[in-house]
Amino acid sequence: MAMEANTLSEYRAKRLVIKRWSHAQRTIVSIPIEAILEENSIEVRFLENVDEQVTFQVKDQQGNIMFQDVIVAPNEAEVYKIDLEGFKNGHYELLYIEEDTTFIGKFSIEQ
């Protein structure tokens, strides 16, 4: 997975490329969120309404859960912010868990 830099402006944010956890499945699954890494946070925008509760996790390279939160039935109008203040330099994963489906985006913190 890769991260694309926003080169259209001076705004220093990076879009996380979110991919579905590899399960053998032959149906098309839409990605329900857009995640943007800013200096000290990740801003998550919901691209569709979700009827269930969802879980966000941030894991470090060793798989330790550094952040976790559960949101009940978010909608498209919501923007959810994950504070990364205090996170050390390194590689991390953002997990979006919705029932039995997990989407993962990888990002790095370099200060």
N, C-alpha and C positions, 0 to 999 in steps of 0.2 A: 504494500500500500504506500502511496505517496501523498505528499501535501503540495498543493499548488499555491504559489505566492500570488498575491494580488498586485499585478504590475501596472494596473491602470491608474493608480493614484499614489499619493505619498502616504496614504493610510497604511500603517504597518499591521496588517492582519493576514492570516493564512487560512485558507479553506481546508478543512479536514476531509479527506476522501473516505467516506463511510462505505464499508462493504459488509455483506452478510457473512456470518460464520459459515464455514464450508460444510453444508449438509447436502447429501445427494437428493436433489429435488428437481423436478422437471417443470415447475411452474414459475412464472415471472413474479418476482416480489419487488414491490416498489420500496424505495428507501424513504422512510417517513420523516427524516430530519435533515437539516443542514447545520453543520457545525463550523464555526469560525474561531480560530485561535487568535486572540488579541494578546497584548503584552502580558497581562496577569490574569487572564480569564478565557474561558471558552463560552461563546454565545451560541445557544442552540435555538434554532427556529423550527417549529413543527410545520411540515408541509401538508399535513392532513390531520383531521380530527381523530383522536384515539379514544375508544370507548373503555379501554382497560387501564389499569395502573401500569406505569412504566418505571423502570429502574435505571438510573445512571450510575456508572462506576468509573473511576479512574484508577488504573493499575500501573505500578512501576515495572521495571524490567524483570524483577524477580516474581512478579505476579501478586505482589502485596496490594491490597485494596487501600488506596490513599484517600479516596473520597467515595461516598455512596449516598444516594438520595432516592426516594420513591415519590413519584408524582401521580395523583389520581386524575385520570381522564383529561389530559391536556388537550387544548384545541389549537387551531391554526393561528389564532391571534396571539398566542403566548410566545414570549421569548424567555428562555430559561438561561440563567447565567451560572457558570461554575467558576468559583474563585480559585485561582492557582497560586495565590500569594503564599509564600513560604515553601513552595515546591522547589527542590534542588534541580540543578542541571541534569538532564538525562532524557531517556526515551520512555514514553508512556503510551497507554492505550485508553481510549474512551470507549466504554461499552454502553450500548443502549439496548436494554432487555425488555421485550414486550411479549408476555406469555412464554411461548416456547421458541421464540426467535431472538437471536442476538446479532446486533450489528456492531462492528468494531472499526474505529478509526485510530490511526497511529499518529503521534505527534512528538516533537522534541522541545525541550526547554533549554535555551541557551541564553545566559545573561551576561 
